[in-house]
Amino acid sequence: MESIDKASHFAHEAIDKLARATNNTVDALDEKGMHVKYAERQMLKNCQGYIRDNPATTLGIAVATGFLLSRLLSSR
């Protein structure tokens, strides 16, 4: 009976450690996700500002990109 209690106690400790590790991982991923969302918003803001400040350059970049993509994709 004592060996069963020891095994049960060991199993409970292992499950508790696993649960703590899982919670820590979830917390870390949640924090990283918030950082990524913030960086995405900042990048979008920066791009919008650049487009607003340089419409002709932006249009030129879009046309050049479209031309290059059409050349690359049409050769296949």
PQR file with spaces between the fields and no chain letter, atoms N, CA, C, O and H, PARSE charges and radii, in Angstrom:
ATOM       1  N    MET     1       0.824   -1.192    0.000 -0.4000 1.5000
ATOM       2  CA   MET     1       0.000    0.000    0.000 -0.0000 2.0000
ATOM       3  C    MET     1       0.869    1.256    0.000  0.5500 1.7000
ATOM       4  O    MET     1       0.521    2.259   -0.623 -0.5500 1.4000
ATOM       5  N    GLU     2       1.987    1.195    0.694 -0.4000 1.5000
ATOM       6  CA   GLU     2       2.876    2.352    0.773 -0.0000 2.0000
ATOM       7  C    GLU     2       3.467    2.688   -0.595  0.5500 1.7000
ATOM       8  O    GLU     2       3.624    3.862   -0.931 -0.5500 1.4000
ATOM       9  H    GLU     2       2.270    0.380    1.200  0.4000 1.0000
ATOM      10  N    SER     3       3.795    1.666   -1.380 -0.4000 1.5000
ATOM      11  CA   SER     3       4.364    1.916   -2.703 -0.0000 2.0000
ATOM      12  C    SER     3       3.328    2.552   -3.639  0.5500 1.7000
ATOM      13  O    SER     3       3.682    3.355   -4.502 -0.5500 1.4000
ATOM      14  H    SER     3       3.667    0.713   -1.107  0.4000 1.0000
ATOM      15  N    ILE     4       2.077    2.201   -3.471 -0.4000 1.5000
ATOM      16  CA   ILE     4       1.018    2.807   -4.276 -0.0000 2.0000
ATOM      17  C    ILE     4       0.865    4.273   -3.914  0.5500 1.7000
ATOM      18  O    ILE     4       0.685    5.113   -4.796 -0.5500 1.4000
ATOM      19  H    ILE     4       1.789    1.549   -2.770  0.4000 1.0000
ATOM      20  N    ASP     5       0.935    4.592   -2.630 -0.4000 1.5000
ATOM      21  CA   ASP     5       0.846    5.988   -2.195 -0.0000 2.0000
ATOM      22  C    ASP     5       2.028    6.795   -2.728  0.5500 1.7000
ATOM      23  O    ASP     5       1.853    7.933   -3.163 -0.5500 1.4000
ATOM      24  H    ASP     5       1.082    3.910   -1.914  0.4000 1.0000
ATOM      25  N    LYS     6       3.222    6.218   -2.698 -0.4000 1.5000
ATOM      26  CA   LYS     6       4.400    6.909   -3.227 -0.0000 2.0000
ATOM      27  C    LYS     6       4.262    7.150   -4.724  0.5500 1.7000
ATOM      28  O    LYS     6       4.572    8.236   -5.213 -0.5500 1.4000
ATOM      29  H    LYS     6       3.363    5.293   -2.345  0.4000 1.0000
ATOM      30  N    ALA     7       3.803    6.151   -5.440 -0.4000 1.5000
ATOM      31  CA   ALA     7       3.618    6.285   -6.887 -0.0000 2.0000
ATOM      32  C    ALA     7       2.556    7.345   -7.195  0.5500 1.7000
ATOM      33  O    ALA     7       2.714    8.148   -8.114 -0.5500 1.4000
ATOM      34  H    ALA     7       3.552    5.268   -5.043  0.4000 1.0000
ATOM      35  N    SER     8       1.486    7.334   -6.422 -0.4000 1.5000
ATOM      36  CA   SER     8       0.426    8.318   -6.609 -0.0000 2.0000
ATOM      37  C    SER     8       0.941    9.728   -6.331  0.5500 1.7000
ATOM      38  O    SER     8       0.656   10.662   -7.080 -0.5500 1.4000
ATOM      39  H    SER     8       1.358    6.681   -5.675  0.4000 1.0000
ATOM      40  N    HIS     9       1.696    9.868   -5.256 -0.4000 1.5000
ATOM      41  CA   HIS     9       2.273   11.170   -4.903 -0.0000 2.0000
ATOM      42  C    HIS     9       3.233   11.644   -6.003  0.5500 1.7000
ATOM      43  O    HIS     9       3.216   12.814   -6.386 -0.5500 1.4000
ATOM      44  H    HIS     9       1.927    9.109   -4.648  0.4000 1.0000
ATOM      45  N    PHE    10       4.055   10.741   -6.498 -0.4000 1.5000
ATOM      46  CA   PHE    10       4.994   11.075   -7.568 -0.0000 2.0000
ATOM      47  C    PHE    10       4.242   11.518   -8.832  0.5500 1.7000
ATOM      48  O    PHE    10       4.629   12.485   -9.487 -0.5500 1.4000
ATOM      49  H    PHE    10       4.069    9.791   -6.187  0.4000 1.0000
ATOM      50  N    ALA    11       3.168   10.801   -9.163 -0.4000 1.5000
ATOM      51  CA   ALA    11       2.375   11.140  -10.346 -0.0000 2.0000
ATOM      52  C    ALA    11       1.724   12.512  -10.186  0.5500 1.7000
ATOM      53  O    ALA    11       1.692   13.299  -11.132 -0.5500 1.4000
ATOM      54  H    ALA    11       2.853   10.015   -8.632  0.4000 1.0000
ATOM      55  N    HIS    12       1.209   12.797   -9.003 -0.4000 1.5000
ATOM      56  CA   HIS    12       0.590   14.108   -8.762 -0.0000 2.0000
ATOM      57  C    HIS    12       1.619   15.230   -8.871  0.5500 1.7000
ATOM      58  O    HIS    12       1.332   16.283   -9.441 -0.5500 1.4000
ATOM      59  H    HIS    12       1.235   12.158   -8.235  0.4000 1.0000
ATOM      60  N    GLU    13       2.809   15.012   -8.329 -0.4000 1.5000
ATOM      61  CA   GLU    13       3.861   16.024   -8.434 -0.0000 2.0000
ATOM      62  C    GLU    13       4.249   16.263   -9.892  0.5500 1.7000
ATOM      63  O    GLU    13       4.447   17.403  -10.311 -0.5500 1.4000
ATOM      64  H    GLU    13       3.042   14.157   -7.866  0.4000 1.0000
ATOM      65  N    ALA    14       4.353   15.187  -10.652 -0.4000 1.5000
ATOM      66  CA   ALA    14       4.711   15.321  -12.066 -0.0000 2.0000
ATOM      67  C    ALA    14       3.637   16.095  -12.831  0.5500 1.7000
ATOM      68  O    ALA    14       3.955   16.940  -13.667 -0.5500 1.4000
ATOM      69  H    ALA    14       4.192   14.261  -10.311  0.4000 1.0000
ATOM      70  N    ILE    15       2.390   15.811  -12.552 -0.4000 1.5000
ATOM      71  CA   ILE    15       1.291   16.508  -13.223 -0.0000 2.0000
ATOM      72  C    ILE    15       1.274   17.984  -12.819  0.5500 1.7000
ATOM      73  O    ILE    15       1.027   18.857  -13.650 -0.5500 1.4000
ATOM      74  H    ILE    15       2.132   15.124  -11.873  0.4000 1.0000
ATOM      75  N    ASP    16       1.536   18.256  -11.540 -0.4000 1.5000
ATOM      76  CA   ASP    16       1.590   19.649  -11.090 -0.0000 2.0000
ATOM      77  C    ASP    16       2.723   20.409  -11.786  0.5500 1.7000
ATOM      78  O    ASP    16       2.534   21.554  -12.197 -0.5500 1.4000
ATOM      79  H    ASP    16       1.737   17.546  -10.864  0.4000 1.0000
ATOM      80  N    LYS    17       3.887   19.789  -11.920 -0.4000 1.5000
ATOM      81  CA   LYS    17       5.008   20.435  -12.611 -0.0000 2.0000
ATOM      82  C    LYS    17       4.657   20.691  -14.069  0.5500 1.7000
ATOM      83  O    LYS    17       4.957   21.755  -14.612 -0.5500 1.4000
ATOM      84  H    LYS    17       4.040   18.859  -11.585  0.4000 1.0000
ATOM      85  N    LEU    18       4.028   19.723  -14.691 -0.4000 1.5000
ATOM      86  CA   LEU    18       3.621   19.870  -16.088 -0.0000 2.0000
ATOM      87  C    LEU    18       2.602   20.993  -16.237  0.5500 1.7000
ATOM      88  O    LEU    18       2.673   21.769  -17.191 -0.5500 1.4000
ATOM      89  H    LEU    18       3.784   18.859  -14.251  0.4000 1.0000
ATOM      90  N    ALA    19       1.668   21.089  -15.321 -0.4000 1.5000
ATOM      91  CA   ALA    19       0.659   22.150  -15.371 -0.0000 2.0000
ATOM      92  C    ALA    19       1.306   23.519  -15.200  0.5500 1.7000
ATOM      93  O    ALA    19       0.936   24.464  -15.897 -0.5500 1.4000
ATOM      94  H    ALA    19       1.610   20.459  -14.547  0.4000 1.0000
ATOM      95  N    ARG    20       2.270   23.642  -14.281 -0.4000 1.5000
ATOM      96  CA   ARG    20       2.966   24.921  -14.088 -0.0000 2.0000
ATOM      97  C    ARG    20       3.746   25.301  -15.342  0.5500 1.7000
ATOM      98  O    ARG    20       3.726   26.455  -15.769 -0.5500 1.4000
ATOM      99  H    ARG    20       2.570   22.874  -13.715  0.4000 1.0000
ATOM     100  N    ALA    21       4.427   24.329  -15.922 -0.4000 1.5000
ATOM     101  CA   ALA    21       5.197   24.600  -17.135 -0.0000 2.0000
ATOM     102  C    ALA    21       4.275   25.024  -18.273  0.5500 1.7000
ATOM     103  O    ALA    21       4.597   25.937  -19.033 -0.5500 1.4000
ATOM     104  H    ALA    21       4.444   23.392  -15.575  0.4000 1.0000
ATOM     105  N    THR    22       3.141   24.367  -18.386 -0.4000 1.5000
ATOM     106  CA   THR    22       2.176   24.722  -19.426 -0.0000 2.0000
ATOM     107  C    THR    22       1.646   26.132  -19.223  0.5500 1.7000
ATOM     108  O    THR    22       1.537   26.902  -20.177 -0.5500 1.4000
ATOM     109  H    THR    22       2.879   23.625  -17.769  0.4000 1.0000
ATOM     110  N    ASN    23       1.315   26.473  -17.982 -0.4000 1.5000
ATOM     111  CA   ASN    23       0.823   27.822  -17.687 -0.0000 2.0000
ATOM     112  C    ASN    23       1.884   28.877  -17.997  0.5500 1.7000
ATOM     113  O    ASN    23       1.571   29.933  -18.546 -0.5500 1.4000
ATOM     114  H    ASN    23       1.403   25.848  -17.207  0.4000 1.0000
ATOM     115  N    ASN    24       3.135   28.592  -17.646 -0.4000 1.5000
ATOM     116  CA   ASN    24       4.218   29.535  -17.939 -0.0000 2.0000
ATOM     117  C    ASN    24       4.380   29.719  -19.441  0.5500 1.7000
ATOM     118  O    ASN    24       4.606   30.833  -19.914 -0.5500 1.4000
ATOM     119  H    ASN    24       3.390   27.734  -17.199  0.4000 1.0000
ATOM     120  N    THR    25       4.265   28.633  -20.186 -0.4000 1.5000
ATOM     121  CA   THR    25       4.381   28.704  -21.642 -0.0000 2.0000
ATOM     122  C    THR    25       3.242   29.514  -22.238  0.5500 1.7000
ATOM     123  O    THR    25       3.461   30.337  -23.128 -0.5500 1.4000
ATOM     124  H    THR    25       4.081   27.728  -19.802  0.4000 1.0000
ATOM     125  N    VAL    26       2.044   29.290  -21.760 -0.4000 1.5000
ATOM     126  CA   VAL    26       0.881   30.038  -22.253 -0.0000 2.0000
ATOM     127  C    VAL    26       1.051   31.528  -21.953  0.5500 1.7000
ATOM     128  O    VAL    26       0.762   32.368  -22.805 -0.5500 1.4000
ATOM     129  H    VAL    26       1.866   28.622  -21.038  0.4000 1.0000
ATOM     130  N    ASP    27       1.513   31.854  -20.763 -0.4000 1.5000
ATOM     131  CA   ASP    27       1.729   33.258  -20.406 -0.0000 2.0000
ATOM     132  C    ASP    27       2.781   33.898  -21.301  0.5500 1.7000
ATOM     133  O    ASP    27       2.605   35.028  -21.756 -0.5500 1.4000
ATOM     134  H    ASP    27       1.748   31.171  -20.071  0.4000 1.0000
ATOM     135  N    ALA    28       3.866   33.187  -21.554 -0.4000 1.5000
ATOM     136  CA   ALA    28       4.932   33.722  -22.402 -0.0000 2.0000
ATOM     137  C    ALA    28       4.439   33.923  -23.831  0.5500 1.7000
ATOM     138  O    ALA    28       4.740   34.940  -24.455 -0.5500 1.4000
ATOM     139  H    ALA    28       4.009   32.269  -21.184  0.4000 1.0000
ATOM     140  N    LEU    29       3.680   32.955  -24.353 -0.4000 1.5000
ATOM     141  CA   LEU    29       3.149   33.082  -25.711 -0.0000 2.0000
ATOM     142  C    LEU    29       2.149   34.231  -25.807  0.5500 1.7000
ATOM     143  O    LEU    29       2.114   34.941  -26.812 -0.5500 1.4000
ATOM     144  H    LEU    29       3.435   32.128  -23.846  0.4000 1.0000
ATOM     145  N    ASP    30       1.346   34.413  -24.782 -0.4000 1.5000
ATOM     146  CA   ASP    30       0.387   35.510  -24.760 -0.0000 2.0000
ATOM     147  C    ASP    30       1.109   36.853  -24.801  0.5500 1.7000
ATOM     148  O    ASP    30       0.709   37.766  -25.525 -0.5500 1.4000
ATOM     149  H    ASP    30       1.374   33.836  -23.966  0.4000 1.0000
ATOM     150  N    GLU    31       2.174   36.957  -24.017 -0.4000 1.5000
ATOM     151  CA   GLU    31       2.956   38.195  -23.996 -0.0000 2.0000
ATOM     152  C    GLU    31       3.615   38.443  -25.353  0.5500 1.7000
ATOM     153  O    GLU    31       3.599   39.569  -25.851 -0.5500 1.4000
ATOM     154  H    GLU    31       2.498   36.216  -23.430  0.4000 1.0000
ATOM     155  N    LYS    32       4.189   37.412  -25.948 -0.4000 1.5000
ATOM     156  CA   LYS    32       4.815   37.555  -27.268 -0.0000 2.0000
ATOM     157  C    LYS    32       3.772   37.940  -28.315  0.5500 1.7000
ATOM     158  O    LYS    32       4.053   38.750  -29.198 -0.5500 1.4000
ATOM     159  H    LYS    32       4.203   36.497  -25.543  0.4000 1.0000
ATOM     160  N    GLY    33       2.582   37.370  -28.225 -0.4000 1.5000
ATOM     161  CA   GLY    33       1.509   37.716  -29.146 -0.0000 2.0000
ATOM     162  C    GLY    33       1.128   39.184  -29.047  0.5500 1.7000
ATOM     163  O    GLY    33       0.864   39.831  -30.061 -0.5500 1.4000
ATOM     164  H    GLY    33       2.354   36.712  -27.507  0.4000 1.0000
ATOM     165  N    MET    34       1.099   39.710  -27.825 -0.4000 1.5000
ATOM     166  CA   MET    34       0.793   41.129  -27.645 -0.0000 2.0000
ATOM     167  C    MET    34       1.889   41.995  -28.256  0.5500 1.7000
ATOM     168  O    MET    34       1.599   43.033  -28.850 -0.5500 1.4000
ATOM     169  H    MET    34       1.313   39.184  -27.002  0.4000 1.0000
ATOM     170  N    HIS    35       3.144   41.579  -28.116 -0.4000 1.5000
ATOM     171  CA   HIS    35       4.249   42.332  -28.715 -0.0000 2.0000
ATOM     172  C    HIS    35       4.149   42.326  -30.238  0.5500 1.7000
ATOM     173  O    HIS    35       4.390   43.346  -30.883 -0.5500 1.4000
ATOM     174  H    HIS    35       3.380   40.736  -27.633  0.4000 1.0000
ATOM     175  N    VAL    36       3.798   41.197  -30.802 -0.4000 1.5000
ATOM     176  CA   VAL    36       3.665   41.092  -32.259 -0.0000 2.0000
ATOM     177  C    VAL    36       2.527   41.985  -32.752  0.5500 1.7000
ATOM     178  O    VAL    36       2.671   42.669  -33.766 -0.5500 1.4000
ATOM     179  H    VAL    36       3.602   40.368  -30.278  0.4000 1.0000
ATOM     180  N    LYS    37       1.404   41.983  -32.047 -0.4000 1.5000
ATOM     181  CA   LYS    37       0.279   42.830  -32.439 -0.0000 2.0000
ATOM     182  C    LYS    37       0.654   44.306  -32.374  0.5500 1.7000
ATOM     183  O    LYS    37       0.281   45.085  -33.252 -0.5500 1.4000
ATOM     184  H    LYS    37       1.286   41.428  -31.224  0.4000 1.0000
ATOM     185  N    TYR    38       1.394   44.689  -31.334 -0.4000 1.5000
ATOM     186  CA   TYR    38       1.828   46.076  -31.208 -0.0000 2.0000
ATOM     187  C    TYR    38       2.772   46.443  -32.345  0.5500 1.7000
ATOM     188  O    TYR    38       2.648   47.518  -32.931 -0.5500 1.4000
ATOM     189  H    TYR    38       1.697   44.056  -30.621  0.4000 1.0000
ATOM     190  N    ALA    39       3.709   45.562  -32.660 -0.4000 1.5000
ATOM     191  CA   ALA    39       4.655   45.818  -33.751 -0.0000 2.0000
ATOM     192  C    ALA    39       3.915   45.916  -35.082  0.5500 1.7000
ATOM     193  O    ALA    39       4.258   46.749  -35.921 -0.5500 1.4000
ATOM     194  H    ALA    39       3.810   44.688  -32.184  0.4000 1.0000
ATOM     195  N    GLU    40       2.911   45.080  -35.279 -0.4000 1.5000
ATOM     196  CA   GLU    40       2.122   45.126  -36.507 -0.0000 2.0000
ATOM     197  C    GLU    40       1.408   46.466  -36.640  0.5500 1.7000
ATOM     198  O    GLU    40       1.406   47.072  -37.711 -0.5500 1.4000
ATOM     199  H    GLU    40       2.632   44.404  -34.597  0.4000 1.0000
ATOM     200  N    ARG    41       0.801   46.926  -35.542 -0.4000 1.5000
ATOM     201  CA   ARG    41       0.115   48.217  -35.578 -0.0000 2.0000
ATOM     202  C    ARG    41       1.079   49.356  -35.882  0.5500 1.7000
ATOM     203  O    ARG    41       0.760   50.258  -36.657 -0.5500 1.4000
ATOM     204  H    ARG    41       0.802   46.433  -34.672  0.4000 1.0000
ATOM     205  N    GLN    42       2.261   49.312  -35.267 -0.4000 1.5000
ATOM     206  CA   GLN    42       3.261   50.359  -35.509 -0.0000 2.0000
ATOM     207  C    GLN    42       3.712   50.345  -36.968  0.5500 1.7000
ATOM     208  O    GLN    42       3.847   51.403  -37.583 -0.5500 1.4000
ATOM     209  H    GLN    42       2.520   48.580  -34.638  0.4000 1.0000
ATOM     210  N    MET    43       3.946   49.158  -37.526 -0.4000 1.5000
ATOM     211  CA   MET    43       4.386   49.060  -38.909 -0.0000 2.0000
ATOM     212  C    MET    43       3.305   49.592  -39.848  0.5500 1.7000
ATOM     213  O    MET    43       3.610   50.305  -40.804 -0.5500 1.4000
ATOM     214  H    MET    43       3.836   48.298  -37.026  0.4000 1.0000
ATOM     215  N    LEU    44       2.060   49.253  -39.582 -0.4000 1.5000
ATOM     216  CA   LEU    44       0.952   49.735  -40.393 -0.0000 2.0000
ATOM     217  C    LEU    44       0.869   51.256  -40.333  0.5500 1.7000
ATOM     218  O    LEU    44       0.663   51.916  -41.352 -0.5500 1.4000
ATOM     219  H    LEU    44       1.813   48.674  -38.805  0.4000 1.0000
ATOM     220  N    LYS    45       1.031   51.809  -39.129 -0.4000 1.5000
ATOM     221  CA   LYS    45       1.017   53.259  -38.964 -0.0000 2.0000
ATOM     222  C    LYS    45       2.144   53.909  -39.759  0.5500 1.7000
ATOM     223  O    LYS    45       1.934   54.924  -40.424 -0.5500 1.4000
ATOM     224  H    LYS    45       1.198   51.274  -38.301  0.4000 1.0000
ATOM     225  N    ASN    46       3.330   53.329  -39.690 -0.4000 1.5000
ATOM     226  CA   ASN    46       4.476   53.866  -40.413 -0.0000 2.0000
ATOM     227  C    ASN    46       4.254   53.802  -41.920  0.5500 1.7000
ATOM     228  O    ASN    46       4.565   54.754  -42.637 -0.5500 1.4000
ATOM     229  H    ASN    46       3.500   52.505  -39.150  0.4000 1.0000
ATOM     230  N    CYS    47       3.721   52.694  -42.397 -0.4000 1.5000
ATOM     231  CA   CYS    47       3.456   52.546  -43.836 -0.0000 2.0000
ATOM     232  C    CYS    47       2.408   53.549  -44.300  0.5500 1.7000
ATOM     233  O    CYS    47       2.556   54.160  -45.358 -0.5500 1.4000
ATOM     234  H    CYS    47       3.468   51.921  -41.815  0.4000 1.0000
ATOM     235  N    GLN    48       1.363   53.719  -43.523 -0.4000 1.5000
ATOM     236  CA   GLN    48       0.329   54.677  -43.892 -0.0000 2.0000
ATOM     237  C    GLN    48       0.896   56.095  -43.950  0.5500 1.7000
ATOM     238  O    GLN    48       0.557   56.877  -44.839 -0.5500 1.4000
ATOM     239  H    GLN    48       1.242   53.223  -42.663  0.4000 1.0000
ATOM     240  N    GLY    49       1.760   56.410  -42.995 -0.4000 1.5000
ATOM     241  CA   GLY    49       2.385   57.729  -42.995 -0.0000 2.0000
ATOM     242  C    GLY    49       3.274   57.926  -44.204  0.5500 1.7000
ATOM     243  O    GLY    49       3.264   58.995  -44.815 -0.5500 1.4000
ATOM     244  H    GLY    49       2.035   55.775  -42.273  0.4000 1.0000
ATOM     245  N    TYR    50       4.048   56.905  -44.558 -0.4000 1.5000
ATOM     246  CA   TYR    50       4.932   56.999  -45.719 -0.0000 2.0000
ATOM     247  C    TYR    50       4.112   57.168  -46.999  0.5500 1.7000
ATOM     248  O    TYR    50       4.450   57.983  -47.858 -0.5500 1.4000
ATOM     249  H    TYR    50       4.057   56.037  -44.062  0.4000 1.0000
ATOM     250  N    ILE    51       3.039   56.396  -47.116 -0.4000 1.5000
ATOM     251  CA   ILE    51       2.189   56.482  -48.309 -0.0000 2.0000
ATOM     252  C    ILE    51       1.563   57.869  -48.407  0.5500 1.7000
ATOM     253  O    ILE    51       1.495   58.448  -49.491 -0.5500 1.4000
ATOM     254  H    ILE    51       2.764   55.734  -46.418  0.4000 1.0000
ATOM     255  N    ARG    52       1.110   58.397  -47.283 -0.4000 1.5000
ATOM     256  CA   ARG    52       0.487   59.718  -47.270 -0.0000 2.0000
ATOM     257  C    ARG    52       1.508   60.804  -47.631  0.5500 1.7000
ATOM     258  O    ARG    52       1.181   61.755  -48.340 -0.5500 1.4000
ATOM     259  H    ARG    52       1.165   57.926  -46.402  0.4000 1.0000
ATOM     260  N    ASP    53       2.736   60.659  -47.143 -0.4000 1.5000
ATOM     261  CA   ASP    53       3.770   61.671  -47.384 -0.0000 2.0000
ATOM     262  C    ASP    53       4.412   61.557  -48.758  0.5500 1.7000
ATOM     263  O    ASP    53       4.902   62.557  -49.284 -0.5500 1.4000
ATOM     264  H    ASP    53       3.002   59.886  -46.567  0.4000 1.0000
ATOM     265  N    ASN    54       4.424   60.366  -49.359 -0.4000 1.5000
ATOM     266  CA   ASN    54       5.105   60.127  -50.641 -0.0000 2.0000
ATOM     267  C    ASN    54       4.214   59.355  -51.613  0.5500 1.7000
ATOM     268  O    ASN    54       4.517   58.209  -51.945 -0.5500 1.4000
ATOM     269  H    ASN    54       4.026   59.554  -48.932  0.4000 1.0000
ATOM     270  N    PRO    55       3.139   59.957  -52.067 -0.5600 1.5000
ATOM     271  CA   PRO    55       2.220   59.198  -52.937  0.2800 2.0000
ATOM     272  C    PRO    55       2.835   58.826  -54.284  0.5500 1.7000
ATOM     273  O    PRO    55       2.577   57.732  -54.785 -0.5500 1.4000
ATOM     274  N    ALA    56       3.631   59.692  -54.876 -0.4000 1.5000
ATOM     275  CA   ALA    56       4.212   59.388  -56.187 -0.0000 2.0000
ATOM     276  C    ALA    56       5.219   58.243  -56.083  0.5500 1.7000
ATOM     277  O    ALA    56       5.223   57.345  -56.924 -0.5500 1.4000
ATOM     278  H    ALA    56       3.841   60.581  -54.469  0.4000 1.0000
ATOM     279  N    THR    57       6.056   58.269  -55.073 -0.4000 1.5000
ATOM     280  CA   THR    57       7.029   57.204  -54.870 -0.0000 2.0000
ATOM     281  C    THR    57       6.316   55.876  -54.617  0.5500 1.7000
ATOM     282  O    THR    57       6.708   54.836  -55.146 -0.5500 1.4000
ATOM     283  H    THR    57       6.053   58.998  -54.390  0.4000 1.0000
ATOM     284  N    THR    58       5.280   55.929  -53.815 -0.4000 1.5000
ATOM     285  CA   THR    58       4.514   54.726  -53.501 -0.0000 2.0000
ATOM     286  C    THR    58       3.896   54.142  -54.764  0.5500 1.7000
ATOM     287  O    THR    58       3.931   52.930  -54.977 -0.5500 1.4000
ATOM     288  H    THR    58       4.961   56.774  -53.386  0.4000 1.0000
ATOM     289  N    LEU    59       3.335   55.005  -55.596 -0.4000 1.5000
ATOM     290  CA   LEU    59       2.751   54.537  -56.845 -0.0000 2.0000
ATOM     291  C    LEU    59       3.816   53.919  -57.744  0.5500 1.7000
ATOM     292  O    LEU    59       3.576   52.884  -58.366 -0.5500 1.4000
ATOM     293  H    LEU    59       3.307   55.989  -55.423  0.4000 1.0000
ATOM     294  N    GLY    60       4.988   54.541  -57.817 -0.4000 1.5000
ATOM     295  CA   GLY    60       6.085   53.998  -58.616 -0.0000 2.0000
ATOM     296  C    GLY    60       6.534   52.630  -58.118  0.5500 1.7000
ATOM     297  O    GLY    60       6.791   51.728  -58.915 -0.5500 1.4000
ATOM     298  H    GLY    60       5.183   55.382  -57.311  0.4000 1.0000
ATOM     299  N    ILE    61       6.627   52.479  -56.814 -0.4000 1.5000
ATOM     300  CA   ILE    61       7.015   51.191  -56.230 -0.0000 2.0000
ATOM     301  C    ILE    61       5.961   50.126  -56.562  0.5500 1.7000
ATOM     302  O    ILE    61       6.302   48.991  -56.896 -0.5500 1.4000
ATOM     303  H    ILE    61       6.418   53.212  -56.166  0.4000 1.0000
ATOM     304  N    ALA    62       4.691   50.499  -56.469 -0.4000 1.5000
ATOM     305  CA   ALA    62       3.608   49.547  -56.761 -0.0000 2.0000
ATOM     306  C    ALA    62       3.644   49.119  -58.228  0.5500 1.7000
ATOM     307  O    ALA    62       3.484   47.938  -58.536 -0.5500 1.4000
ATOM     308  H    ALA    62       4.414   51.421  -56.197  0.4000 1.0000
ATOM     309  N    VAL    63       3.851   50.070  -59.121 -0.4000 1.5000
ATOM     310  CA   VAL    63       3.902   49.743  -60.546 -0.0000 2.0000
ATOM     311  C    VAL    63       5.102   48.851  -60.846  0.5500 1.7000
ATOM     312  O    VAL    63       4.978   47.862  -61.570 -0.5500 1.4000
ATOM     313  H    VAL    63       3.981   51.029  -58.871  0.4000 1.0000
ATOM     314  N    ALA    64       6.263   49.197  -60.292 -0.4000 1.5000
ATOM     315  CA   ALA    64       7.473   48.395  -60.525 -0.0000 2.0000
ATOM     316  C    ALA    64       7.305   46.981  -59.971  0.5500 1.7000
ATOM     317  O    ALA    64       7.712   46.009  -60.608 -0.5500 1.4000
ATOM     318  H    ALA    64       6.364   50.000  -59.705  0.4000 1.0000
ATOM     319  N    THR    65       6.718   46.871  -58.811 -0.4000 1.5000
ATOM     320  CA   THR    65       6.489   45.558  -58.210 -0.0000 2.0000
ATOM     321  C    THR    65       5.534   44.735  -59.065  0.5500 1.7000
ATOM     322  O    THR    65       5.773   43.551  -59.305 -0.5500 1.4000
ATOM     323  H    THR    65       6.387   47.661  -58.294  0.4000 1.0000
ATOM     324  N    GLY    66       4.469   45.352  -59.519 -0.4000 1.5000
ATOM     325  CA   GLY    66       3.527   44.648  -60.385 -0.0000 2.0000
ATOM     326  C    GLY    66       4.181   44.185  -61.672  0.5500 1.7000
ATOM     327  O    GLY    66       3.938   43.069  -62.131 -0.5500 1.4000
ATOM     328  H    GLY    66       4.275   46.313  -59.324  0.4000 1.0000
ATOM     329  N    PHE    67       5.011   45.039  -62.257 -0.4000 1.5000
ATOM     330  CA   PHE    67       5.703   44.678  -63.494 -0.0000 2.0000
ATOM     331  C    PHE    67       6.635   43.492  -63.263  0.5500 1.7000
ATOM     332  O    PHE    67       6.638   42.535  -64.037 -0.5500 1.4000
ATOM     333  H    PHE    67       5.209   45.946  -61.885  0.4000 1.0000
ATOM     334  N    LEU    68       7.426   43.563  -62.190 -0.4000 1.5000
ATOM     335  CA   LEU    68       8.360   42.461  -61.904 -0.0000 2.0000
ATOM     336  C    LEU    68       7.622   41.154  -61.621  0.5500 1.7000
ATOM     337  O    LEU    68       8.032   40.091  -62.087 -0.5500 1.4000
ATOM     338  H    LEU    68       7.424   44.340  -61.562  0.4000 1.0000
ATOM     339  N    LEU    69       6.561   41.235  -60.877 -0.4000 1.5000
ATOM     340  CA   LEU    69       5.784   40.016  -60.583 -0.0000 2.0000
ATOM     341  C    LEU    69       5.175   39.434  -61.864  0.5500 1.7000
ATOM     342  O    LEU    69       5.171   38.218  -62.054 -0.5500 1.4000
ATOM     343  H    LEU    69       6.228   42.098  -60.499  0.4000 1.0000
ATOM     344  N    SER    70       4.667   40.297  -62.732 -0.4000 1.5000
ATOM     345  CA   SER    70       4.082   39.778  -63.963 -0.0000 2.0000
ATOM     346  C    SER    70       5.143   39.120  -64.837  0.5500 1.7000
ATOM     347  O    SER    70       4.866   38.109  -65.482 -0.5500 1.4000
ATOM     348  H    SER    70       4.671   41.285  -62.578  0.4000 1.0000
ATOM     349  N    ARG    71       6.349   39.674  -64.867 -0.4000 1.5000
ATOM     350  CA   ARG    71       7.435   39.077  -65.655 -0.0000 2.0000
ATOM     351  C    ARG    71       7.861   37.737  -65.063  0.5500 1.7000
ATOM     352  O    ARG    71       8.094   36.777  -65.797 -0.5500 1.4000
ATOM     353  H    ARG    71       6.573   40.496  -64.343  0.4000 1.0000
ATOM     354  N    LEU    72       7.960   37.674  -63.770 -0.4000 1.5000
ATOM     355  CA   LEU    72       8.369   36.429  -63.122 -0.0000 2.0000
ATOM     356  C    LEU    72       7.323   35.330  -63.299  0.5500 1.7000
ATOM     357  O    LEU    72       7.662   34.179  -63.573 -0.5500 1.4000
ATOM     358  H    LEU    72       7.771   38.454  -63.173  0.4000 1.0000
ATOM     359  N    LEU    73       6.062   35.692  -63.142 -0.4000 1.5000
ATOM     360  CA   LEU    73       5.010   34.685  -63.191 -0.0000 2.0000
ATOM     361  C    LEU    73       4.634   34.296  -64.619  0.5500 1.7000
ATOM     362  O    LEU    73       4.151   33.186  -64.843 -0.5500 1.4000
ATOM     363  H    LEU    73       5.787   36.627  -62.920  0.4000 1.0000
ATOM     364  N    SER    74       4.844   35.178  -65.575 -0.4000 1.5000
ATOM     365  CA   SER    74       4.475   34.856  -66.946 -0.0000 2.0000
ATOM     366  C    SER    74       5.498   33.931  -67.616  0.5500 1.7000
ATOM     367  O    SER    74       5.176   33.268  -68.602 -0.5500 1.4000
ATOM     368  H    SER    74       5.237   36.079  -65.392  0.4000 1.0000
ATOM     369  N    SER    75       6.703   33.882  -67.099 -0.4000 1.5000
ATOM     370  CA   SER    75       7.729   33.021  -67.698 -0.0000 2.0000
ATOM     371  C    SER    75       7.565   31.563  -67.290  0.5500 1.7000
ATOM     372  O    SER    75       8.263   30.697  -67.817 -0.5500 1.4000
ATOM     373  H    SER    75       6.965   34.420  -66.297  0.4000 1.0000
ATOM     374  N    ARG    76       6.685   31.283  -66.391 -0.4000 1.5000
ATOM     375  CA   ARG    76       6.499   29.905  -65.910 -0.0000 2.0000
ATOM     376  C    ARG    76       5.350   29.302  -66.567  0.5500 1.7000
ATOM     377  O    ARG    76       5.024   28.145  -66.301 -0.5500 1.4000
ATOM     378  H    ARG    76       6.118   31.987  -65.963  0.4000 1.0000
